[in-house]
Amino acid sequence: DAGVIQSPRHEVTEMGQEVTLRCKPISGHNSLFWYRQTMMRGLELLIYFNNNVPIDDSGMPEDRFSAKMPNASFSTLKIQPSEPRDSAVYFCASSTGTSGSDTQYFGPGTRLTVL
Amino acid sequence: GQNIDQPTEMTATEGAIVQINCTYQTSGFNGLFWYQQHAGEAPTFLSYNVLDGLEEKGRFSSFLSRSKGYSYLLLKELQMKDSASYLCALPHAGNNRKLIWGLGTSLAVNP
């Protein structure tokens, strides 16, 4: 079975450029989570969707970040314009159900470097 | 608020036993997760505890004491492949779909 798929795996861009990260959750999972991971702050939840609807975006750092989930099998996280402090690994995760005890399954991540 | 503390680094020897601790403060407890993350890879689920006590799963066991705000992960018969970061996570007290993560404990297993 395919796990969570993310693309690209690595992205290097220059400050001011637009960056789009993509995620395909596990088929049948109805919740999708976007995380950012850095050495200093660890894993931080940016936003999560339930049944394609954004439920909580309180972790999105600022208006430069936006996320969409147009259907059950695809989500994007966009940064426009990008800044060097956005450099991090961005993970997408998915889970079934709506309970806090549900296991989250993570994709391989996108390592973003903003120069 | 919620807070999670874990040791930053630990070292152990192949074949030995190691205990990785996690202490937490929360205004509403909804269980505790342990995830494993190898360098450059995604976190993967290890365990979920919601009741006090020890849960054993092969070489890995997880313990929880809700009254003490304390959990540990016990790894037995350590193997080189167990070198990884171990992350403790709590569902948010106000919204249990959101996980609050510790910074992780980086475990190095030496031959």
Interface residues (C-beta under 8 A of the other chain):
Chain A: V4 S31 G42 L43 E44 L45 Y48 N50 I55 D56 F91 T98 S99 G100 S101 T103 Q104 Y105 F106 G107 P108 G109
Chain B: N30 G31 E41 A42 P43 T44 F45 Y48 V50 L87 A89 P91 N95 N96 R97 K98 L99 W101 G102 L103 G104
